[in-house]
Amino acid sequence: METSLFSALGISFLLVAMLTPILIWGLRSLKLTQPIRAELPQEHQAKRGTPLMAGIILLTGVATSTYFHPKPLVLFIGTTFVLFSLLGFMDDFKKAAFQDPSGISGKAKLLFQFAFTTILLVILLFQFNLSSEIILFEDYSINLPISVYLILMLLFIVGSANAINFTDGLDGLLINVAIPTFFFFFVISEKVEVQTFSLVMIGCLLGLFIYNIYPAKAFMGDTGSLAIGGSLAFLAVIEKVEILIPILFSVYLAEQLSVILQVWYYKKTKLRIFRMAPIHYHFSLKYGWSENKIVMVFGFISWLSAFVSWLLWKYIM
């Protein structure tokens, strides 16, 4: 089993590392490049013209995991990844094709997410017999009515997917932060399907990191970041570790919370808490941190969060 798992990691890494240059060439030829918001720092303006939606290459991970373990749960996790990726692709395509940084409307994106996430949750509950309990501690859990559980997990998954999407704002940032999270699920899971998918995604992200590290040759876009977010949120539900999310997803939640606080405070006072939100821009503008420094620090926090989450899972849950 271990040989098969690590073969899947190696193959996914090689596929992404070898195919991404071809994808970058194609995106550049079609002029599907990243438009830059005018309010972003000056160093970001130089990134105008960088190929967008390179996250589509991560779909090779779905194919690889399905090849190694063509089982229902792998197909389900792969489907979640594809659906979130498709929505991200629609957003990226509008941005790139029309050079419109706003993409499709936020309301439309949320509507699509709530729609297919509801269907996926119903499938999990009734086809995969997922229980509607929230595990708090070892031998202690709360059993919720299915309708209540469905609503809570729907809000959690959509919220988490968008929080993770916010993290994709600097070269290599989301990849550096997401790898520890996928590794956490690989370590704790007793399901070979979850282990396979998590390890394959690590391989894919490492392969893409070669081209996404500063200065990025391509951006994954929402095509990749929403898919990563949706799949990680579903893995948390499948593994019943929802209670650990404030720690495990600490970086993503900090990014999302900074945006919420910034908008709320500005509407209330016409002043800003942060120089710019999401919070990774604040460290750049206020403290002069380089992109590489922010990526390294946030990545370290993500590894620390994954380690603390593992300790809590092992000794308390």
Stockholm file with secondary structure:
# STOCKHOLM 1.0

chainA/1-317         METSLFSALGISFLLVAMLTPILIWGLRSLKLTQPIRAELPQEHQAKRGTPLMAGIILLTGVATSTYFHPKPLVLFIGTTFVLFSLLGFMDDFKKAAFQDPSGISGKAKLLFQFAFTTILLVILLFQFNLSSEIILFEDYSINLPISVYLILMLLFIVGSANAINFTDGLDGLLINVAIPTFFFFFVISEKVEVQTFSLVMIGCLLGLFIYNIYPAKAFMGDTGSLAIGGSLAFLAVIEKVEILIPILFSVYLAEQLSVILQVWYYKKTKLRIFRMAPIHYHFSLKYGWSENKIVMVFGFISWLSAFVSWLLWKYIM
#=GR chainA/1-317 SS CHHHHHHHHHHHHHHHHHHHHHHHHHHHHTTCBCCCCTTSCHHHHTTTTCBCCGGGGGHHHHHHHHHHCCCHHHHHHHHHHHHHHHHHHHHHHHHHHHTCTTCSCHHHHHHHHHHHHHHHHHHHHHTSCCCCEEEEETTEEEECCHHHHHHHHHHHHHHHHHHHHHTTTSTTHHHHHHHHHHHHHHHHCCCHHHHHHHHHHHHHHHHHHHHHSSSCSCCCHHHHHHHHHHHHHHHHHHTTCGGGHHHHTHHHHHHHHHHHHHHHHHHHHSCCSSSSSSHHHHHHHHHCCCHHHHHHHHHHHHHHHHHHHHHHHHHTC
#=GC SS_cons         CHHHHHHHHHHHHHHHHHHHHHHHHHHHHTTCBCCCCTTSCHHHHTTTTCBCCGGGGGHHHHHHHHHHCCCHHHHHHHHHHHHHHHHHHHHHHHHHHHTCTTCSCHHHHHHHHHHHHHHHHHHHHHTSCCCCEEEEETTEEEECCHHHHHHHHHHHHHHHHHHHHHTTTSTTHHHHHHHHHHHHHHHHCCCHHHHHHHHHHHHHHHHHHHHHSSSCSCCCHHHHHHHHHHHHHHHHHHTTCGGGHHHHTHHHHHHHHHHHHHHHHHHHHSCCSSSSSSHHHHHHHHHCCCHHHHHHHHHHHHHHHHHHHHHHHHHTC
//
